[in-house]
Amino acid sequence: MGVFDNLERKLEGAVNGAFARAFKGDVQPVEITARLQKELDAEARLLSRDRQLVPNEFTIGLSGHDYDRLTPYSRTLNAEIIPQLREYAANAGYVFNGPVTVAYELDAGLPIGRFTVASQAVAAADTPATQLAIRRAALVLEVNGIRHPLSAPGFTIGRGTDADVRINDPGVSRLHARVSVHDGGESPRITIEDMGSTNGIVVDGRRVENALLREGSRVELGNTRMLVRSPVSDV
């Protein structure tokens, strides 16, 4: 009996009673989990001989009918689905970038009983920055929606505990890059340099050892994409 067969049996137990009555004839929780498992298999990207990176954020599109019936149970349902996805991933040699999340969205164009799955691999980033520090900064480095103020003297980025900005991304080295900020009032000089990382740095599509950063600069470290922007802009 395979790992996913065990997962399906566990979920069948979770959807008895209220779940079974609510979803009878509609989108079934086991169907959603089966699709998420297939999404992991389809989107797996090779990191090393025995590890593959897979998506960790999933969005389920549902018809109006299915959305109304499913969302009241979403928290309890996810408490069953997510641990089983983690178990499946561990057995398959898959690696998640960050926390696994499953969100549910209304898609009025879908018929009853049909659903869609969108996914992405999103790295988790730790930040000590306060909202006041972010508002005072001329520019910020945005990492997965988290803004890090680009204030002198700057900070280091990496996966290890020694990094100022920690990113849970297997493609990022323990100390990957240093961002240096030379205070210039409203126009600080900002640079990024490689600290001997394994996978290097890409700035605006070019692999570099060091580069000058400005508003709109796009930085890639491992599988993580970052953007330099104004803290008040809508870029």
C-alpha positions in Angstrom: 0.0 0.0 0.0 1.5 3.4 -1.1 2.0 6.5 0.9 -0.8 8.3 -0.9 -3.2 5.3 -0.3 -2.5 5.8 3.4 -3.1 9.5 3.1 -6.4 8.9 1.3 -7.6 6.5 4.0 -6.8 9.0 6.8 -8.7 11.7 5.0 -11.7 9.5 4.4 -11.8 9.1 8.2 -11.6 12.9 8.6 -14.5 13.6 6.2 -17.0 11.3 7.9 -20.1 12.8 9.7 -20.5 16.6 9.0 -17.9 16.6 6.2 -19.5 13.8 4.4 -23.0 15.4 4.6 -21.7 18.8 3.6 -19.8 17.6 0.5 -22.1 14.9 -0.8 -22.3 15.2 -4.5 -19.9 18.2 -4.5 -16.2 18.7 -4.5 -14.7 16.1 -2.1 -11.8 16.8 0.3 -10.0 13.6 -0.9 -10.2 14.9 -4.5 -8.5 18.2 -3.4 -5.8 16.3 -1.6 -5.2 14.0 -4.6 -4.9 17.1 -6.9 -2.4 18.7 -4.5 -0.3 15.6 -4.4 -0.2 15.6 -8.2 0.7 19.3 -8.1 3.8 18.4 -6.0 4.8 15.7 -8.5 4.3 18.0 -11.5 6.1 21.0 -10.1 9.0 19.3 -8.4 12.4 21.0 -9.3 15.7 19.2 -8.8 17.9 20.6 -6.0 20.3 17.7 -5.5 20.5 14.0 -6.2 18.0 13.1 -3.6 16.0 16.4 -3.0 13.5 18.3 -5.1 11.9 21.6 -4.3 8.1 21.7 -4.5 5.4 24.4 -4.0 4.3 25.2 -0.5 1.5 27.7 -1.2 -1.7 26.5 -2.9 -4.9 28.3 -3.9 -8.0 26.2 -4.7 -10.5 27.8 -7.0 -14.1 26.7 -6.4 -17.6 27.4 -7.8 -19.9 29.6 -5.8 -21.8 26.5 -4.5 -18.7 24.6 -3.5 -17.1 27.7 -2.0 -20.0 28.3 0.2 -20.1 24.7 1.4 -16.4 24.2 1.8 -15.0 27.4 3.4 -16.8 26.9 6.8 -14.7 23.7 7.2 -11.5 25.0 5.7 -9.5 25.3 8.9 -10.4 21.8 10.1 -9.9 20.4 6.6 -6.5 22.0 6.3 -5.5 20.6 9.6 -5.9 17.2 8.0 -4.6 17.9 4.5 -1.4 19.8 5.3 0.2 17.1 7.6 -0.6 14.5 5.0 1.0 16.5 2.3 4.1 17.0 4.5 4.2 13.2 5.0 3.9 12.5 1.3 6.6 15.1 0.5 9.0 13.6 3.1 8.6 10.1 1.7 9.2 11.4 -1.9 12.3 13.5 -1.1 10.5 16.8 -1.6 11.5 20.0 0.1 9.2 22.9 1.0 10.6 26.5 0.9 8.4 27.6 3.8 5.1 26.9 5.6 2.5 25.0 3.7 -0.7 26.9 3.2 -3.9 26.1 1.4 -6.3 29.0 0.5 -9.8 28.8 -1.1 -11.0 31.3 -3.6 -14.3 31.9 -5.4 -14.2 31.3 -9.2 -17.7 32.1 -10.5 -16.8 30.6 -13.9 -16.5 27.1 -12.5 -19.3 24.6 -12.5 -20.3 22.7 -9.4 -18.0 19.8 -8.6 -15.0 21.3 -10.5 -12.0 23.1 -9.0 -8.6 24.5 -10.0 -5.3 24.5 -8.2 -2.6 27.2 -8.5 0.7 26.8 -6.6 4.0 28.5 -6.0 7.2 27.9 -4.0 7.5 30.8 -1.6 10.5 31.1 0.8 9.9 32.2 4.4 11.9 35.2 5.5 12.5 36.4 9.1 12.7 40.1 9.7 13.4 42.2 12.9 12.3 45.4 11.1 9.6 47.6 12.7 6.9 49.4 10.7 8.5 52.7 11.8 11.9 51.7 10.4 10.2 50.7 7.1 8.4 54.0 6.8 11.5 56.0 7.5 13.6 54.2 4.9 13.9 55.7 1.4 13.9 52.2 -0.1 13.1 48.7 1.1 14.0 45.2 -0.1 10.8 43.2 -0.5 11.1 39.4 0.0 7.9 37.4 -0.4 5.8 40.4 0.7 8.1 41.2 3.7 9.8 44.6 3.5 13.3 45.1 4.9 14.4 48.7 5.2 17.5 49.6 3.2 19.2 51.7 5.9 22.9 52.1 6.7 25.0 50.1 7.2 22.9 47.3 5.6 22.5 43.6 6.3 23.5 40.1 5.3 21.1 37.6 3.7 21.3 33.8 4.1 19.7 30.6 5.3 21.8 30.3 8.4 21.4 31.8 11.9 24.3 34.2 11.4 22.4 36.0 8.6 20.6 39.2 9.5 17.8 38.4 7.1 17.1 34.7 7.1 15.4 33.0 4.1 14.2 29.4 4.4 15.3 28.4 0.8 17.4 25.4 0.1 19.0 27.3 -2.8 20.3 30.0 -0.5 23.6 29.5 1.2 24.0 30.0 5.0 25.6 33.4 4.4 24.7 34.2 0.8 25.0 38.0 0.2 25.7 41.3 1.8 23.6 44.4 1.1 25.6 47.6 1.9 23.8 50.9 2.3 25.9 54.1 2.3 23.7 56.8 3.8 22.9 59.6 1.3 19.7 61.0 2.7 16.9 60.5 0.2 19.3 58.9 -2.3 21.4 56.3 -0.5 24.0 54.2 -2.4 23.0 50.6 -2.2 25.2 47.6 -3.3 24.9 43.8 -3.1 27.8 41.4 -3.1 28.2 37.7 -3.2 29.7 36.2 0.0 31.0 33.0 -1.7 27.5 31.4 -2.2 27.0 28.2 -4.0 24.3 29.5 -6.4 25.4 33.1 -6.9 23.4 36.3 -7.3 21.2 37.4 -10.3 20.4 41.1 -10.5 18.0 42.3 -13.3 18.5 39.0 -15.2 22.4 39.1 -15.0 24.5 36.9 -12.8 26.9 39.2 -10.9 29.4 39.1 -8.0 28.4 42.6 -7.0 26.1 45.2 -8.3 24.6 48.6 -7.6 20.9 48.5 -6.6 18.3 51.1 -7.2 14.5 51.3 -7.1 13.0 48.6 -9.4 16.1 46.3 -9.2 15.1 42.7 -9.1 17.4 40.3 -7.2 17.4 36.5 -7.3 19.0 34.3 -4.6 18.5 30.6 -5.1 14.7 30.2 -5.7 13.8 33.5 -4.0 13.0 36.7 -5.9 13.4 40.1 -4.3 12.5 43.6 -5.3 14.0 47.0 -4.4 11.1 49.5 -4.0 9.8 52.5 -2.3 7.9 51.7 0.9 5.0 53.8 -0.3 4.9 52.7 -3.9 2.6 50.1 -5.5 5.1 48.5 -7.8 
